[in-house]
Amino acid sequence: MAAPTTSPKYAPPFARRVQILPYDLEAGPLSHLQAERERLAGLTWEHFDAAPMGATIGAELSGLDLARDLPDDVIAEVRQALLDFKVIFFRNQHLTPAQHVAFARRFGDLEEHPFIPANEDHPELVRFEKSPDVGGYENGWHSDVSWRVEPSMGSVLRAVEVPPSGGDTLFCDMYAVYEGLDDATRAQIDPLVAVHDYAQVFGALIKPGQLEELREKYPLVEHPVVRTHPETGRKLMYLNRFFGRRIVGLSDEESTALIDRLCRRAEIVEYQCRFQWAPGSIAFWDNRAVQHYASSDYWPARRVMERATIVGDRPH
């Protein structure tokens, strides 16, 4: 009889996670990634080539010129690649700001950010311009604008100027995070709702007297801790420490402890991919399915990026 193969439903002892006592530390393979990794490896594409990066997240697409007005069937296939790989990357795409906006708009309406400065000529483009005088504070795992009633569907980020080294962006597969939780934890968090608040990050930027006006425009919002992706139908963990203020129905102490415990799962390297930027590089991520982390290891060098963000839907 042939030996059983490793699969998400069966993992022999040598393919299981083990705890390194007495610490809160696990080691060993994450066998539940196998099915998704093999599915992605078997995909084929008509209009471009895709080179997978992480086990279940990330692919570099080649063979497209994003400056062109691409046909609808090509855009549809790019969108499918985004849904499959959760984040897709392009090299040597030296787009103008107008071309950047035009490409992103093929995937939906674009939003403007109320707190981060924009490109002077294109308000749809958030501009992240870091220098010796402006540090990078995006180095925490988060999904963008989860404090909106309808958080963004995705973002298209373009490198304008990159430092000689450092400044990579990391992405985490939040489907894999949820699926890697034990049954008891999934049962615990499936019905929970979290309050999201922009002020935890952007409150320091608000001028005196503006808080009441902005709070009326951007009130505290509640989103499920576990959301269902509107296009794939898969469940994923939708919670981050940048904007997640508390969990409804729990004490402050219980809420903080649970949010911290859950969000630390995004730090597991096997759930991630990492992208090293170069001028003309572009990352397009599904903000509903991933979290990201911009490494702030390049100060005082300059790093200039521009981002177009696509309007999304209300999580459910």
C-alpha positions in Angstrom: 0.0 0.0 0.0 1.3 3.4 -0.9 2.1 5.8 1.9 -0.5 8.6 2.3 0.5 12.0 1.0 0.4 15.2 2.9 -2.8 17.2 2.4 -4.8 19.8 4.3 -6.9 16.8 5.6 -4.1 14.6 6.5 -0.7 15.6 7.8 1.8 13.0 9.2 3.6 13.9 12.4 6.6 15.3 10.6 4.3 17.8 8.8 2.6 19.3 11.8 3.3 22.5 13.8 4.8 22.0 17.2 5.1 24.4 20.1 8.5 25.3 21.5 8.0 25.3 25.2 7.9 27.3 27.4 7.5 30.1 24.8 4.6 31.2 22.7 6.5 29.9 19.7 5.5 27.4 16.9 7.7 25.7 14.4 7.1 23.3 11.5 5.4 23.3 8.2 2.0 24.8 7.6 0.3 21.9 5.7 -2.9 23.7 5.1 -1.1 25.8 2.5 -0.6 22.9 0.2 -3.9 22.8 -1.7 -3.8 26.6 -2.5 -0.1 26.4 -3.5 -0.7 23.6 -5.9 -3.8 25.3 -7.3 -1.9 28.5 -8.1 1.0 26.5 -9.6 -1.4 24.9 -12.1 -3.0 28.1 -13.4 -2.4 29.2 -17.0 -2.9 32.6 -18.5 -3.7 33.8 -22.1 -2.4 37.4 -22.1 0.6 37.3 -19.8 2.9 35.1 -17.8 2.7 34.8 -14.0 5.6 33.8 -11.8 4.3 32.9 -8.3 6.2 34.3 -5.3 5.0 33.2 -1.9 3.4 29.8 -1.1 -0.1 31.2 -1.6 0.3 34.9 -2.3 1.9 37.1 -4.9 2.9 36.7 -8.5 4.9 38.8 -10.9 3.1 39.3 -14.2 5.1 39.9 -17.4 4.1 40.6 -21.0 1.9 43.6 -20.5 2.3 47.3 -21.1 0.1 49.0 -18.6 0.5 52.4 -20.4 -1.6 51.1 -23.2 -5.4 51.1 -23.2 -5.7 47.3 -22.7 -8.7 45.4 -24.1 -11.5 44.4 -21.8 -10.6 40.7 -21.9 -7.0 41.5 -20.8 -8.3 43.6 -17.9 -10.7 40.8 -16.9 -7.8 38.3 -16.8 -5.6 40.7 -14.8 -8.5 41.0 -12.3 -8.7 37.2 -12.1 -5.0 37.0 -11.4 -5.5 39.5 -8.6 -8.3 37.4 -7.1 -6.1 34.2 -7.4 -2.8 35.6 -6.2 -4.2 38.3 -3.9 -1.4 40.7 -5.0 0.3 41.0 -8.4 3.4 42.9 -9.4 4.7 44.5 -12.6 8.2 45.6 -13.6 9.4 48.3 -16.0 6.1 50.1 -16.2 7.2 53.8 -16.4 3.7 55.3 -16.3 2.8 58.9 -16.1 0.5 59.8 -13.2 -2.3 60.1 -15.8 -1.6 56.6 -17.1 -1.5 55.3 -13.5 -4.9 56.7 -12.8 -6.3 55.4 -16.1 -5.1 51.9 -15.4 -6.5 51.8 -11.9 -9.8 53.2 -13.0 -10.3 50.2 -15.3 -11.1 48.2 -12.1 -13.6 50.7 -10.5 -14.1 54.2 -9.2 -11.2 55.8 -7.4 -11.3 57.3 -3.9 -9.5 60.3 -2.5 -7.8 60.1 0.9 -8.8 62.7 3.4 -5.6 62.7 5.5 -2.6 61.9 3.2 -1.3 64.4 0.6 -2.1 63.7 -3.0 -0.3 64.3 -6.3 -0.9 68.0 -7.1 -2.4 67.3 -10.5 -4.2 64.1 -9.7 -6.1 64.0 -6.4 -6.8 60.3 -6.9 -3.1 59.6 -6.4 -2.0 59.5 -2.7 1.7 60.5 -2.6 4.0 58.9 -0.1 7.1 61.1 -0.2 9.7 60.1 2.5 12.9 61.9 3.2 15.3 62.8 6.0 12.4 65.1 7.3 9.5 62.7 6.7 9.8 59.2 8.1 7.8 56.1 7.0 5.2 55.0 9.5 3.5 52.4 7.4 5.6 49.6 8.9 2.8 47.7 10.7 0.4 45.1 9.3 -2.8 46.7 8.1 -5.4 46.8 5.4 -6.1 50.2 3.9 -8.9 52.5 5.1 -10.7 49.7 7.1 -12.2 52.7 9.0 -14.4 53.5 6.0 -18.0 52.2 5.8 -16.9 50.7 2.5 -13.2 50.0 2.6 -11.2 50.0 -0.6 -11.4 47.1 -3.0 -7.7 47.4 -3.9 -4.7 49.7 -4.5 -2.3 50.2 -7.3 1.0 51.4 -5.9 3.8 52.8 -8.3 7.4 53.4 -7.4 8.5 56.9 -8.4 11.8 57.0 -6.5 13.4 54.2 -4.5 16.2 54.2 -2.0 19.5 52.3 -2.8 18.4 49.5 -0.5 15.5 48.7 1.8 12.0 50.0 1.5 10.4 46.6 0.5 6.7 46.0 1.0 5.5 42.7 2.5 2.0 41.2 1.9 0.1 38.6 4.0 -2.6 36.2 2.8 -5.4 36.7 5.2 -7.3 33.7 3.9 -4.4 31.6 5.0 -4.3 33.3 8.4 -7.9 32.4 9.0 -7.6 28.9 7.7 -4.5 28.3 9.9 -6.4 29.0 13.1 -7.6 26.1 15.3 -11.3 25.1 15.1 -12.0 26.6 18.6 -10.6 30.0 17.6 -12.5 30.1 14.3 -15.7 29.3 16.1 -15.0 32.0 18.7 -14.3 34.8 16.1 -16.7 33.9 13.3 -19.6 35.9 14.9 -17.6 38.8 16.3 -17.7 42.4 15.2 -14.9 45.0 15.5 -15.0 48.8 15.7 -12.6 50.5 13.3 -11.3 54.1 13.8 -9.2 56.3 11.6 -8.1 58.4 14.6 -5.7 55.7 15.9 -3.4 56.5 13.1 -4.5 59.8 11.7 -5.7 61.5 14.8 -2.4 63.3 15.3 -2.8 65.0 11.9 -6.1 66.6 12.7 -6.1 70.3 13.5 -7.8 71.6 16.6 -11.5 72.1 16.0 -11.7 69.6 13.1 -12.3 66.5 15.1 -16.1 66.9 15.4 -16.5 67.7 11.7 -14.3 64.7 10.7 -16.0 62.4 13.1 -19.3 63.2 11.6 -18.0 62.5 8.1 -16.0 59.4 9.2 -17.8 57.9 12.2 -16.7 54.8 14.0 -17.6 51.8 11.9 -18.2 48.1 12.7 -17.0 45.3 10.5 -17.0 41.6 11.0 -13.8 40.1 12.3 -14.2 37.4 9.7 -15.5 38.6 6.4 -16.6 36.8 3.3 -14.8 37.9 0.1 -17.5 39.2 -2.3 -15.9 37.7 -5.4 -14.3 34.5 -4.2 -16.8 33.6 -1.5 -13.9 32.6 0.8 -13.6 33.5 4.5 -10.7 35.5 5.8 -9.7 37.4 8.9 -10.4 41.1 8.6 -8.8 42.8 11.5 -5.7 45.0 12.0 -4.1 46.9 14.9 -3.7 50.2 13.0 -7.5 50.8 12.8 -9.1 48.0 14.9 -10.2 49.8 18.1 -12.1 47.2 20.0 -14.3 44.1 19.6 -17.9 44.6 20.4 -19.2 42.8 23.5 -15.7 42.3 25.1 -14.1 44.3 27.9 -11.2 46.6 26.9 -8.7 44.1 28.3 -10.2 41.1 26.6 -10.6 43.0 23.3 -7.0 44.2 23.3 -5.7 40.7 24.1 -7.7 39.0 21.4 -7.0 41.6 18.7 -3.3 41.4 19.5 -3.3 37.6 19.4 -5.1 37.4 16.1 -3.2 40.1 14.4 0.1 38.5 15.3 -0.8 35.6 12.9 0.0 38.0 10.0 3.6 37.9 11.2 4.0 34.2 10.2 6.5 34.4 7.3 5.0 31.4 5.5 1.8 33.5 4.9 3.7 36.3 3.2 5.5 37.4 0.1 8.0 40.3 -0.1 8.5 42.7 -3.0 11.7 44.6 -3.7 11.0 47.9 -5.5 12.7 49.4 -8.5 11.8 52.5 -10.5 8.8 51.6 -12.7 7.6 48.7 -10.4 3.9 48.4 -9.6 2.1 46.4 -7.0 -1.7 45.8 -7.2 -3.2 44.2 -4.2 -6.7 43.0 -3.2 -7.2 45.1 -0.1 -10.1 42.8 0.9 -7.8 39.7 1.0 -4.4 40.9 2.2 -2.6 43.0 4.7 0.6 44.8 3.9 3.6 46.2 5.7 6.0 48.8 4.3 9.5 48.2 5.7 10.9 51.5 7.2 14.6 50.6 7.0 15.8 53.2 4.5 15.8 56.4 6.5 17.2 59.0 5.7 17.1 58.0 2.0 14.3 59.2 -0.2 11.4 56.9 -1.1 8.6 58.3 -3.3 5.5 56.2 -4.1 2.1 57.0 -5.6 -1.1 55.0 -5.0 -4.4 54.9 -6.6 -7.1 53.2 -4.5 -10.3 51.6 -5.9 -13.6 52.0 -4.1 -14.8 48.8 -2.4 -17.9 47.4 -0.7 -19.1 47.0 2.9 -17.6 43.9 4.5 -20.0 41.1 5.4 
